[in-house]
Amino acid sequence: MTITKADLDLANYVFADESGKFQDKDFICLCGYLSSGARWDSFTARWHDLLRKFGLEAIHMKAFYSDCAKLGMNETQASHALEEFIDVIRDTISVGFAVGLDASYYRSMPSSAKAGLGDPGVACLQRLLHLIRDRFRNQGYKERISLTLDEDETYAMKFYSVISRLRRKDHELGSLVGAVSFADDTFILPLQATDISPTSRRDGTVTGQPAWRGRTSLHFCCNAF
């Protein structure tokens, strides 16, 4: 799908989440989804309906298949259920952004090089914000966005600090980001969608195989950035 300036003119809400910690994972990923308020309203209503349909409290990919097993679903049934959630993402979200970092390589870097890069999670966030800014610049987008991130105790304060610093130093980025918030993904449902994407992109990168064992609709969703 081609995204035009007209599409972006209404797309002023970004939800983002990270997957993996550089201390214990070989690859970490930060992904964000951008869409309009009306599309997010549609997303939330359909996502909530699916959660009720399958008897799930939330979608957390780390526990998704085990949660489904507790509800009596086998792996094939769970994958089909997941595809329905993926369809909601594909139908309602305008643009996705993703940044990955090879944490295994990072751990092997000399201390001086690590100091130059800084915190890997923060580096991913900085790159994600620049990707969003560059995409909007190319499309001629002049409006502002609201950015919501998952409420992760490891990174929430770090993320807010780097966003505030970037907004002061980069006038264009500062004008773009009009609001920053952190939320529990069991309450703000779009964050559950962002949990699907970084997990699948990370798994696909680590194994060298397409995410989701090559299932077409999932592969399409998680690579349509």
C-alpha positions as CSV (number, residue, x, y, z in Angstrom):
1,M,0.0,0.0,0.0
2,T,1.4,3.4,-1.0
3,I,1.1,6.0,1.8
4,T,0.5,9.6,0.7
5,K,0.7,12.9,2.4
6,A,-3.1,12.9,2.6
7,D,-2.9,9.6,4.6
8,L,-0.3,11.1,7.0
9,D,-2.2,14.3,7.6
10,L,-4.6,12.4,9.8
11,A,-2.0,9.9,11.3
12,N,-0.9,11.6,14.4
13,Y,-0.6,8.8,17.0
14,V,2.4,6.5,17.3
15,F,2.6,3.5,19.6
16,A,6.0,1.8,20.1
17,D,7.4,-1.1,22.0
18,E,10.8,-2.9,22.3
19,S,11.6,-6.6,22.4
20,G,14.6,-8.1,24.0
21,K,17.2,-6.8,26.5
22,F,20.8,-6.5,25.3
23,Q,22.1,-8.2,28.4
24,D,20.4,-11.6,27.6
25,K,19.2,-11.5,24.0
26,D,21.2,-11.7,20.8
27,F,19.0,-9.2,19.0
28,I,16.8,-6.4,20.2
29,C,14.2,-4.5,18.2
30,L,12.1,-1.4,18.7
31,C,9.0,-1.0,16.5
32,G,6.3,1.6,16.2
33,Y,3.0,1.9,14.4
34,L,1.5,5.1,13.1
35,S,-2.2,5.7,12.3
36,S,-5.0,8.2,12.7
37,G,-7.3,8.5,15.7
38,A,-10.2,7.1,13.8
39,R,-8.2,4.1,12.6
40,W,-6.9,3.5,16.1
41,D,-10.5,3.5,17.4
42,S,-11.3,0.9,14.8
43,F,-8.3,-1.1,15.8
44,T,-9.2,-1.0,19.5
45,A,-12.7,-2.1,19.0
46,R,-11.8,-5.0,16.7
47,W,-8.8,-6.1,18.9
48,H,-11.0,-6.1,22.0
49,D,-13.6,-8.2,20.2
50,L,-10.9,-10.8,19.3
51,L,-9.6,-10.9,22.8
52,R,-13.1,-11.8,24.0
53,K,-13.6,-14.2,21.1
54,F,-10.6,-16.3,22.1
55,G,-10.8,-15.8,25.8
56,L,-7.4,-13.9,26.0
57,E,-6.7,-11.1,28.5
58,A,-4.0,-9.7,26.3
59,I,-1.5,-10.5,23.5
60,H,2.0,-10.9,24.9
61,M,4.1,-12.8,22.4
62,K,6.4,-14.2,25.0
63,A,3.5,-16.1,26.5
64,F,1.0,-16.2,23.6
65,Y,1.3,-19.9,22.7
66,S,1.3,-21.1,26.3
67,D,-1.7,-18.8,27.1
68,C,-3.5,-20.4,24.1
69,A,-2.6,-23.9,25.3
70,K,-4.2,-23.2,28.6
71,L,-7.4,-22.3,26.7
72,G,-7.3,-25.7,24.9
73,M,-5.8,-24.5,21.6
74,N,-3.1,-26.4,19.8
75,E,-0.2,-24.6,18.0
76,T,-2.1,-24.6,14.7
77,Q,-5.2,-23.1,16.3
78,A,-3.2,-20.5,18.1
79,S,-1.4,-19.5,14.9
80,H,-4.8,-19.1,13.2
81,A,-6.0,-16.9,16.1
82,L,-2.9,-14.8,15.8
83,E,-3.5,-14.3,12.1
84,E,-6.8,-12.7,13.0
85,F,-5.1,-10.2,15.2
86,I,-2.5,-9.6,12.4
87,D,-5.4,-8.9,10.0
88,V,-6.6,-6.1,12.3
89,I,-3.1,-4.6,12.2
90,R,-2.9,-4.7,8.4
91,D,-6.4,-3.2,8.0
92,T,-6.1,-0.3,10.5
93,I,-2.5,0.8,10.7
94,S,-1.0,3.2,8.1
95,V,2.8,2.9,8.6
96,G,5.2,0.8,10.6
97,F,8.8,1.6,11.6
98,A,11.4,-0.9,13.0
99,V,14.9,-0.6,14.3
100,G,17.1,-3.6,15.2
101,L,20.4,-4.0,17.0
102,D,22.7,-7.0,17.2
103,A,23.1,-7.3,21.0
104,S,25.5,-10.2,20.7
105,Y,27.9,-8.0,18.7
106,Y,27.4,-5.1,21.1
107,R,28.5,-7.2,24.0
108,S,31.7,-8.1,22.2
109,M,32.6,-4.5,21.4
110,P,35.4,-2.7,23.3
111,S,34.3,-0.6,26.2
112,S,35.3,2.6,24.4
113,A,33.1,1.7,21.4
114,K,30.2,0.9,23.8
115,A,30.6,4.2,25.5
116,G,30.4,6.0,22.1
117,L,27.1,4.2,21.2
118,G,25.6,4.5,24.6
119,D,22.7,2.4,25.9
120,P,21.5,0.1,23.0
121,G,17.8,0.5,23.8
122,V,18.2,4.3,23.8
123,A,20.1,4.1,20.5
124,C,17.2,2.2,19.0
125,L,14.8,4.8,20.1
126,Q,16.9,7.6,18.7
127,R,17.1,5.8,15.4
128,L,13.3,5.2,15.4
129,L,12.5,8.8,15.9
130,H,14.8,9.9,13.1
131,L,13.2,7.3,10.8
132,I,9.8,8.8,11.6
133,R,11.1,12.3,11.1
134,D,12.7,11.5,7.8
135,R,9.5,9.7,6.5
136,F,7.4,12.7,7.4
137,R,9.9,15.1,5.8
138,N,9.9,13.2,2.6
139,Q,6.1,13.2,2.5
140,G,5.8,16.9,3.4
141,Y,4.1,16.2,6.7
142,K,3.9,19.3,8.9
143,E,1.6,18.3,11.8
144,R,2.5,16.9,15.2
145,I,2.3,13.4,16.7
146,S,1.6,11.9,20.1
147,L,4.1,9.1,21.0
148,T,3.1,6.4,23.5
149,L,5.6,3.8,24.6
150,D,5.2,0.7,26.7
151,E,5.7,1.3,30.4
152,D,8.9,-0.6,30.9
153,E,10.6,0.2,34.2
154,T,14.1,-0.4,32.7
155,Y,13.7,2.2,29.9
156,A,10.8,4.5,30.7
157,M,12.8,7.3,32.3
158,K,15.7,6.8,29.9
159,F,13.4,7.1,26.9
160,Y,11.8,10.2,28.3
161,S,15.1,11.8,28.9
162,V,16.5,11.1,25.4
163,I,13.2,12.3,23.8
164,S,13.3,15.5,25.7
165,R,17.0,16.1,24.8
166,L,16.3,15.4,21.1
167,R,13.4,17.7,21.1
168,R,15.6,20.5,22.4
169,K,18.5,19.9,20.1
170,D,16.6,19.0,16.9
171,H,14.1,21.7,16.2
172,E,12.4,19.7,13.5
173,L,12.0,16.7,15.7
174,G,11.0,18.9,18.6
175,S,8.2,20.3,16.5
176,L,7.1,16.9,15.4
177,V,6.7,15.2,18.8
178,G,3.9,17.1,20.6
179,A,3.3,14.6,23.4
180,V,5.1,11.7,25.1
181,S,3.4,9.1,27.3
182,F,4.0,5.7,28.8
183,A,1.2,3.1,29.3
184,D,0.3,-0.4,30.4
185,D,-0.5,-2.4,27.3
186,T,-3.4,-4.2,29.0
187,F,-5.1,-0.8,29.1
188,I,-3.8,0.9,25.9
189,L,-4.4,-1.9,23.4
190,P,-2.3,-0.6,20.4
191,L,0.8,-1.4,22.4
192,Q,-0.1,-5.1,22.2
193,A,0.2,-4.8,18.4
194,T,3.6,-3.3,18.7
195,D,4.6,-6.3,20.9
196,I,3.8,-8.7,18.0
197,S,5.9,-6.9,15.5
198,P,9.3,-6.6,17.4
199,T,9.0,-10.1,18.6
200,S,8.5,-11.5,15.2
201,R,11.1,-9.4,13.5
202,R,13.6,-10.3,16.2
203,D,12.9,-14.0,15.9
204,G,13.2,-13.9,12.2
205,T,16.5,-12.1,12.3
206,V,18.0,-14.3,14.9
207,T,17.1,-17.6,13.2
208,G,17.7,-16.4,9.7
209,Q,14.2,-17.6,8.7
210,P,11.1,-15.6,8.0
211,A,9.3,-14.7,11.1
212,W,6.3,-16.9,12.0
213,R,7.7,-20.0,10.2
214,G,6.9,-18.5,6.8
215,R,3.2,-18.0,7.3
216,T,2.2,-15.5,4.5
217,S,-0.1,-13.1,6.3
218,L,2.2,-12.8,9.4
219,H,5.3,-12.4,7.3
220,F,3.6,-9.6,5.3
221,C,2.6,-7.7,8.3
222,C,5.9,-7.9,10.1
223,N,7.9,-6.9,7.1
224,A,5.7,-4.1,5.7
225,F,7.8,-1.3,7.0
